[in-house]
């Protein structure tokens, strides 16, 4: 029994030390609604439910975003997500950048987004087939498809 408490104490000590290791800052930059993406109501509802936590300045930070080792992954995903696409500053993007991002969104909703590790704790963010179709229709400007360059 002594061995169990020794190992438990060591584990608690390691977890406590983990809390001291720095990570990305946890913040939500100021929001200017005039710069936010403008899309139909049903598209915005899907984006807000499934994408905004990582791809906007309106992240709802969960409690575990302050606890290592989860804070490292959560904060990294938000920083990288905002860097790739930030719906809060959509109007600041050039038209060319918006078109490129729309192609990426069109592809991502089928292949990769939302990330599977995000869905573990946010199952309501999962995109249904109908959600995907709505987003792809929006991203393709109503055509339902986007011509992709094959390399």
N, C-alpha and C positions, 0 to 999 in steps of 0.2 A: 504493500500500500504506500510505503514511503516513496518508492520509485515513481508511482503514478503522480504524486503531488510534486515531486521534483521536476518531472517532465512538464507538468501543467504550469508550474512556476516559470520554467524556461520558456515555454510557448508564450505565456502572457508577457514576459520580459521582451521577447523578440517582437511581438505585436506592438508593445509600447514604444520600442525603438523605431519601428516602422513609421510611427506617427510623426517622428521628427524629420523624416526624409522629405525634402521639399518636392512640390509638384507645381504644375501650372496654377496660376491664380484662378480663383472662382469668382467670376463677375458677369454682370449683364450690363454692357455699355448702354448709354442713353438711347432711347428710341425716338426717332422722328417718323411718325406715321406717314408723312408725305413721301418717304423714301422706301416704304414697305412695298412688297410685291402687290400688284393689283390683279386679281384673278376672280373668276366666278365664285359665288358663295360656296358651292359644293366642293370646288377645288381647294379653296382656302380652309374649309373645315377639315379636309383630309390632311393638308399640309400642317395645320396647327395640331392635329391629333398625332400625326405620325412622324413629322419632320422637324418641327420648330425647336424641340429640346436641343438638337445639335446644330441646326442650320438657321438660327436666328439669334437675336440679342434678347430673346424672351425665354431663356432656359429656365425650366422649373427644376432647381437643384434638389435632388433627393438627399436624405440624411446621410446615405452611405458615400456621398461625394466628399465627405469630410473624414472618412475612415480608410486608412491604408489597409490593404493594397487596392481596394476598389477606387479610391480617389484618383489614383494614377491613371487608370483606364478611363474613367468617366470624364475627367478634366481633359485628358488627351483627345478623346473622341470629340468633345465639344470644340476645342481649339482647332482641330483638323477639319471638323465639319464646317465651322464658320469660315475657315480659310478657303475651302472648296466652293462653298455656296452659302450666302447669307441672305435669307429672305428679307431681313430688316433693312438691307441697303440695296435692294434690287434696282431701284430707280437710279442709283449711282453707276450701275454697270453700263457699258456701251451697248449699242444694239447688237453688235457682233458678239460680245461676251454673253448677252442674254440668249442669243440663238444657240451658241455653243452650250450654255448651261441647260437650255431646254432639251437639246439632244442628249445630254448626260442624264437629265431627269428621266427622259423617255426610256433610256436603256436601264437606268438604275432601278426603277420600280419593278422591273422584271427580274433582274439579275442579283441585286445586292442590298437594296434598301427596304425597310430599315435593317440595320445590322442585326444578325441573329442574337448577339449577346445583349443588345438593347431589348429585344423582344422577350427575353427570359423574364425580365422584371416589369415589362410594359406590354403585356399581351394585347391590350386594346389598340396598340399602334400597328398591329399587323394589317397589311393591305389585302383587302379582298380582291377577287378578280374584277369586280365592278369598280372598286377604287382605282385599280391599275388602269382600267379602260378609261375612266374619267380623266386621270392625270395624263395618260398618253394622248388622249384626244385634245386636251388643252395644250400640251407641249408641241403637238403637231399642227397647231392652229386650226383644228377641226378636221384635218385630213385623215386622221387615224393611223398615219404612218409617217416616218421620217426617213429620207434617203440617207443611208449611212455609208461612209467611205470605208472600204475594206482594204486593209493594208497587207 
